[in-house]
């Protein structure tokens, strides 16, 4: 068992490590040994990570759809400053996208 205080400290540490994010067209299940998306888009995006509770964080990857126009997105991941993948999720495909909008992928990560 870890204490609530350690959960809070770990959550804050993970938030501070998150540096970049990406979305991709792959969608296979994740291996814990993976260090990249299956099919990364490389699209420019913005990322924000905040602690929303003592052991929960919200990470938002926002991608202008002009950067992924015509693509179907099936995965998203966050990385630290050394390009180590910290978390990846795959989901049912969304898209294709026209230009002029923003795709927001929100990941809720809980430390248990």
C-alpha positions as CSV (number, residue, x, y, z in Angstrom):
1,X,0.0,0.0,0.0
2,X,1.2,3.5,-0.7
3,X,-0.1,6.5,1.2
4,X,-2.3,9.3,-0.2
5,X,0.7,11.6,0.2
6,X,2.9,9.5,-2.0
7,X,0.1,9.3,-4.6
8,X,-0.1,13.1,-4.6
9,X,3.7,13.4,-4.9
10,X,3.9,10.9,-7.7
11,X,1.1,12.6,-9.6
12,X,2.8,16.0,-9.3
13,X,6.1,14.4,-10.4
14,X,4.5,12.8,-13.5
15,X,2.8,16.1,-14.4
16,X,6.2,17.9,-14.2
17,X,7.7,15.2,-16.5
18,X,5.2,15.6,-19.3
19,X,6.8,17.6,-22.1
20,X,5.2,16.7,-25.5
21,X,2.4,14.7,-26.9
22,X,1.4,13.2,-30.3
23,X,-1.5,11.6,-32.0
24,X,-1.3,8.8,-34.5
25,X,-3.1,6.6,-37.0
26,X,-2.1,3.2,-35.4
27,X,-4.4,1.5,-33.0
28,X,-3.0,-1.8,-31.8
29,X,-3.0,-2.6,-28.2
30,X,0.0,-1.1,-26.3
31,X,3.0,-3.0,-25.0
32,X,4.5,-1.6,-21.7
33,X,7.9,-1.8,-23.6
34,X,6.8,0.5,-26.4
35,X,8.6,3.8,-26.8
36,X,6.7,5.3,-29.7
37,X,3.3,5.4,-31.2
38,X,2.4,2.7,-33.8
39,X,2.0,5.3,-36.6
40,X,2.8,8.8,-35.3
41,X,1.4,11.8,-37.1
42,X,4.2,14.2,-36.1
43,X,1.6,16.9,-36.3
44,X,2.3,20.1,-34.4
45,X,0.2,20.3,-31.3
46,X,0.0,21.9,-27.8
47,X,-0.1,20.0,-24.6
48,X,-1.1,20.8,-21.1
49,X,-0.9,18.7,-18.0
50,X,-2.4,19.6,-14.7
51,X,-3.1,17.8,-11.4
52,X,-6.8,17.8,-10.8
53,X,-7.0,15.8,-7.6
54,X,-4.4,14.4,-5.2
55,X,-3.9,11.4,-7.4
56,X,-5.4,12.3,-10.7
57,X,-4.0,14.4,-13.6
58,X,-5.6,15.6,-16.8
59,X,-3.5,15.8,-20.0
60,X,-4.8,17.6,-23.0
61,X,-3.3,17.3,-26.5
62,X,-4.7,19.9,-28.9
63,X,-4.0,19.5,-32.6
64,X,-5.1,21.9,-35.3
65,X,-7.0,19.7,-37.8
66,X,-5.2,21.4,-40.7
67,X,-2.2,19.3,-39.5
68,X,-4.1,16.1,-39.7
69,X,-6.5,16.9,-42.5
70,X,-7.9,13.7,-44.1
71,X,-6.5,11.4,-41.4
72,X,-8.2,9.1,-39.0
73,X,-6.6,9.3,-35.5
74,X,-6.6,6.1,-33.3
75,X,-3.9,6.7,-30.7
76,X,-2.4,9.4,-28.5
77,X,0.6,9.5,-26.2
78,X,2.6,11.8,-24.0
79,X,6.4,11.9,-23.7
80,X,9.1,13.4,-21.4
81,X,11.8,15.7,-22.5
82,X,14.0,12.7,-23.5
83,X,11.3,11.4,-25.8
84,X,10.4,8.5,-23.4
85,X,6.8,7.5,-23.9
86,X,5.1,7.9,-20.5
87,X,1.5,6.9,-21.5
88,X,-0.3,5.8,-24.6
89,X,-4.0,5.1,-25.3
90,X,-5.6,3.6,-28.4
91,X,-9.2,4.2,-29.2
92,X,-11.8,3.9,-32.0
93,X,-10.8,6.0,-34.9
94,X,-12.0,9.6,-35.2
95,X,-11.8,11.6,-38.4
96,X,-11.1,12.3,-41.2
97,X,-10.8,15.9,-40.3
98,X,-11.4,19.1,-42.3
99,X,-9.0,22.0,-41.8
100,X,-10.0,24.9,-39.5
101,X,-10.9,23.0,-36.3
102,X,-9.0,21.7,-33.3
103,X,-8.9,18.0,-32.2
104,X,-8.6,17.8,-28.4
105,X,-7.6,14.4,-26.9
106,X,-8.0,14.4,-23.1
107,X,-6.3,11.7,-21.1
108,X,-7.2,11.2,-17.4
109,X,-4.4,9.4,-15.6
110,X,-4.8,8.2,-12.0
111,X,-2.1,7.0,-9.7
112,X,-3.3,4.1,-7.6
